[in-house]
Amino acid sequence: EKAYSPYSDYKVGAALLCKDGSVYTGCNVENASFSVTNCAERTAFFKAVSEGEMEFEKIAVVGGNAEDKAPVDYCSPCGVCRQVMAEFCQPDFKIILSGGELHQIYTLSDLLPLSFDQSNLN
């Protein structure tokens, strides 16, 4: 509901569950200069990290176009969001993709095999 998507009309929401039980939500925020748009998943992670949270359980992602456009079965995180998840989460971190009544559950390693992380810098 809070997504700001005047250019694509593709609204995304995310709810990030922390290990302590707290939940941080996010929405996509578009910009006329598309490269500075921020996705819902990153918004949720950045809100949590900015509040001191560093341990995460799972994230649920839902989104799609307006009702008058073709429906989307599942809203999958973009590559940048997957890389942010890899920075803060273990490979078994759960990612729930929802499409209304339907949902699929993946692990981070399912969606981002061979991720780049701190070990690559050593």
ROMARKE-10134 format. One record per residue (C-alpha): residue number from 1; x, y, z. Coordinates in steps of 0.001 Angstrom, whole numbers, plus 500000, padded with zeros to 6 digits. Each point is the difference from the previous one (the first is absolute). Layout:
// residues N
<NUM,<X,Y,Z>>,
...
END
This chain:
// residues 122
<1,<500000,500000,500000>>,
<2,<502849,502420,500713>>,
<3,<502089,499266,496926>>,
<4,<500961,503005,497915>>,
<5,<500007,498759,496416>>,
<6,<498725,502738,497672>>,
<7,<502184,498854,497079>>,
<8,<499591,496224,499896>>,
<9,<496786,499646,502003>>,
<10,<501658,496856,501399>>,
<11,<499415,500012,503745>>,
<12,<502041,497812,502350>>,
<13,<499820,499472,503745>>,
<14,<502300,498009,502262>>,
<15,<499878,498882,503636>>,
<16,<503302,498988,501603>>,
<17,<499843,497793,503106>>,
<18,<502952,500391,502361>>,
<19,<501166,497206,502290>>,
<20,<498751,501958,503034>>,
<21,<496472,499996,498528>>,
<22,<499915,503615,498856>>,
<23,<498755,500752,496499>>,
<24,<501203,502731,497656>>,
<25,<497968,500860,496936>>,
<26,<501022,501628,496770>>,
<27,<498579,501154,496705>>,
<28,<501532,500948,496691>>,
<29,<500729,503683,499484>>,
<30,<500535,500965,496366>>,
<31,<501819,503001,498603>>,
<32,<499900,501643,496583>>,
<33,<503682,499052,499790>>,
<34,<499257,496278,500172>>,
<35,<503416,498967,501298>>,
<36,<499339,501685,503355>>,
<37,<496761,498105,500569>>,
<38,<500032,497907,503177>>,
<39,<498263,496630,500206>>,
<40,<497699,498901,502821>>,
<41,<502384,497291,501176>>,
<42,<502924,502400,500361>>,
<43,<497783,502571,501700>>,
<44,<499038,497406,502638>>,
<45,<503609,498870,500498>>,
<46,<501357,503547,500205>>,
<47,<497321,501006,502517>>,
<48,<500848,496983,502164>>,
<49,<503766,500481,499799>>,
<50,<499650,503726,500731>>,
<51,<498187,499014,503215>>,
<52,<502780,497587,501030>>,
<53,<498462,496719,498811>>,
<54,<502519,497587,498515>>,
<55,<498370,496551,500315>>,
<56,<497253,499064,497591>>,
<57,<497643,497032,499743>>,
<58,<498100,500447,496713>>,
<59,<498427,502502,497640>>,
<60,<496670,499994,498180>>,
<61,<499699,501854,496691>>,
<62,<496809,500789,498109>>,
<63,<499403,502288,497055>>,
<64,<498767,500601,496515>>,
<65,<498420,502423,497596>>,
<66,<496746,501828,500493>>,
<67,<496825,497955,499661>>,
<68,<499399,501143,496435>>,
<69,<503315,498494,498820>>,
<70,<501092,496382,499661>>,
<71,<500257,498281,503408>>,
<72,<503336,498766,501335>>,
<73,<500179,496555,501597>>,
<74,<503022,500737,502186>>,
<75,<502130,503040,500639>>,
<76,<503593,498803,500187>>,
<77,<502776,502167,501503>>,
<78,<502315,501669,497502>>,
<79,<503701,499177,499933>>,
<80,<500963,503042,502065>>,
<81,<497533,499013,502740>>,
<82,<501319,496438,499967>>,
<83,<503535,501334,500444>>,
<84,<498878,502156,502964>>,
<85,<498425,496896,501539>>,
<86,<503295,498151,499514>>,
<87,<501756,502739,501992>>,
<88,<497790,499490,503056>>,
<89,<498591,496462,499780>>,
<90,<501112,496406,499938>>,
<91,<499476,497859,496869>>,
<92,<496994,498287,501662>>,
<93,<498179,503341,500532>>,
<94,<496371,499519,498902>>,
<95,<498453,502147,497268>>,
<96,<496232,499709,499612>>,
<97,<498683,501150,496638>>,
<98,<496280,500638,500003>>,
<99,<497530,500342,497193>>,
<100,<496764,500558,501863>>,
<101,<498707,496575,500979>>,
<102,<503139,498267,498723>>,
<103,<503458,500043,501506>>,
<104,<503369,498346,499551>>,
<105,<502792,499737,502567>>,
<106,<503631,500104,498925>>,
<107,<503302,500308,501779>>,
<108,<502467,502744,499212>>,
<109,<502353,497398,498524>>,
<110,<497174,498862,497671>>,
<111,<499597,503529,498637>>,
<112,<503655,501058,500128>>,
<113,<502347,497058,499462>>,
<114,<503728,500795,500066>>,
<115,<499382,503339,501696>>,
<116,<502729,502574,500488>>,
<117,<500745,500588,503678>>,
<118,<502739,501036,502416>>,
<119,<501891,496768,499395>>,
<120,<500604,501105,496404>>,
<121,<501957,503011,501266>>,
<122,<502633,497989,501912>>,
END
